Amino acid sequence: MNNFPKTIPVFPLSNFIIFPKTTVPLNIFEPRYIDMVDDCMKTNKFIGMIQPKTPNNLAEPPDLYNVGCLGKITSFRETEDGRYLIELKGIIRFQTIKEVKTTKKYREYEINFENFKHDLVSQTEKLNFSDLELIFKDLKTLFEKKGFIINWKALEKQSLDETINALAMASPFSLEEKQILLEAKNLEIRKSKIAEILITYTHDIFNNTTLQ
């Protein structure tokens, strides 16, 4: 915990979350975030991923949620047209305290990890894939309806927490719903929240209404 920075650059990305112990690819092309990655690569390689409260960042600067996830750049490549292709590994969730005034083009926040120390603990949660059968069934229906393609067999070879978190990140849920999943205290609660959210979607599906 003492090795983590108290102030971090944040990357506000709508409808996008990462969890501790997951890795995601990012395509960086905006000049301000190119600058951010440049600065991060010279220091500790940490970036805070956090969602804006409104889709498509309509407000400028957008209001951000209070909880995000600290990520570390584990892979970096520059393309011929000047973009950065990076992989970010989720480390620990954080709570924002206040925005830091800076002359940089990107935003920085003072943050606190106190409520999420358990993210750093490696432990096997007492859940079985049998617990997920209904969730998987409903998720498959929803993903197919939305045109999402998921390698379900590959998912089942992962640990349970990796599977649930991967589904939460890839799901076609709203940004508010994804934020609820990000803030869920543990895997059991996250599984229950996915099930609760799915009920509203499957109700629409089975009543033949159009999903928006």
N, C-alpha and C positions, 0 to 999 in steps of 0.2 A: 504493500500500500504506500509506503514512504517513497517508493521509486516512481510513483505516478505524478505527473505534473498537476499543479493546482490551477493552472490556467491553460486552456487548450484552444486551438482553432476549431471552429465547427463548420460542418458541411451540411446545410439544410437541404434535404432531399425529400420531396413530397411522396408519400405512399411507399416509403422505403425504410425498412428497419433491419438492423443486424443484432444478433445475440452474442453473448460471450461463447467462445469455443466454436464459432462458425466463421467461415471465410467467404468473402464475396468479391467478384471482379467489379471494377469501376472504370469507366471511360471518362477521363477528365479532359475537357476541351475549353471551358470558359477561362479567360485570362486570369481572373481573380483566384480561381481554384488551381490553375497552373502555378501561380505564385505561392499559394498555400502549400502545395505538394513540394515545390522547390525548398521552401523554408523548413518543412517537416523532415525532408530527406537530409538536411544539414544538421538537424538536432536529434530528437528522440523518435521520429517517425510516427508520432501519435496524432490522430485526427478524431474529432468527436462527430459521430453521425447522429443527426437529430431531425425530427420532422417539423416543418412549418405547420401552423394551425389551419391555414387555408390552402387549398390545392393550387398548384401551378404558381405558387409564390406571387400571388396577385398584389399583395401589399409589398412595399419596398422601403425599408427592409421588413420581411415578414415577421410576425410574432411567432415564437417557437414554443414547442412543448417544453416542460420542465425536466423531462427525463429522456436521455439518449444513451448511446453506447460508445465507449471509447474503443477505437480500433487502431491497430498498428500495421503499417505498410510492410508486407512480407515479400512483395514482388513488385518490380518497377520496370517499365519498358517505355521508351519514347518512340512514337511512330514517325514516319517520314513527313507527315503533314503537321507535326508539332503537338499532337495529342499525347497524353500520358495514359498508359494502360497499367493499372495497379491492382494488386490484391490486398484486401484489408481484412485482418483477422480480429474478430471481436474479443475484447479482453474483459471488460467489466462495465456495467451500467453506471451512469452518473446522474446527479441532480444539479441543475444549474443554480448558481447563487446570484450572479449579476453579470451583465455584459461589460467587457473591458473596453474603455475608449482607446482607440488606436488609429494610427494613420494608414494602416494596412487596408488593402482593398477587401479582404475577407474579414469575417467576424471572429472575435475571441470571447470566451466566457470563463469566468471563475467558477469552478465546479467542486462538488463534494461527492465522495464515493461511499460515505458512511453507511447508507441504507442498503448497500449492495455488496458487502464484504463476502457474502456466501457465494457470489458469482465466481470467486477464485478457488472455491473448494471443489475438488474432484470427488464426486460421490455418485453412486448409482441409485437412482430413485426407484422406489418399489412400484413400478408400473409394468404391465405386460402388454405385448402387442394385441392380445385378446381384448384389452381395455379399449383399443383403438379401432376395432373392427367396424363399428357403426360410424365413427368419425371418418375412417378411410372411405367407406361406402358413400357417405354424403359428400365428402370432399371430391371424390372421383367424379360424381355426378356434376358438381358445381364447376370443377376444372374443365370438364368436357364441354359443358354448356358455354363456358367463357372462351373456349378454344385454347386452353392451356394444355401443354404436353408435359407430363411428369413421368419419370422412370420409377415406377412404384416398386419394382423388384429391387432396384439399387437402394432405395430408401429403407427397405426392410432389412438390409444388411448393416445399416448404421445402428449406433446406439439409439435408445429411445429418445433421449433428450435432443440428439442431433436431428432425428426424424421430425419430432414435433416442431422444433425451432425452424427447420428448413421449410416445412409446410406453412408455418406462420409467416415466414418471410416471403414465400412465393405465392401466397394465396391472393385471390382477386378481391380481398376485403377492402373496405374504405380506410382512409388514413386514420380516422378516429378508432376504428376497430383494431387496426394494427398497433396503434398506440396502447390500447387496452392490453393487448397480448405482450407488448414489450414491458409494460409496467407490472404484469402479473408476477407475484413474489416468487413462485416456484413452478416446477413442471406440472404438478397436479392441478394447480389453479389455472395454468395456461391451457392445459388439456380441457378443463371444464369450460373455460371462456370460449375456446374454439367451438366446442359443442353448442354452447348457447348462441353464438353468432350464426352457426350453421343452420340452426332451427329457423331463423328468419329467412335465410336464402332458400332452404329446401321447401318451406311453405310456399314461396313464390313459384318455385319450379313445378311442384306438384299441382298447383292451381293454374298452371299454364299461362302465367303472366310473364311479361317481358322483364328480364333483369336489366337494370340500368347500370 
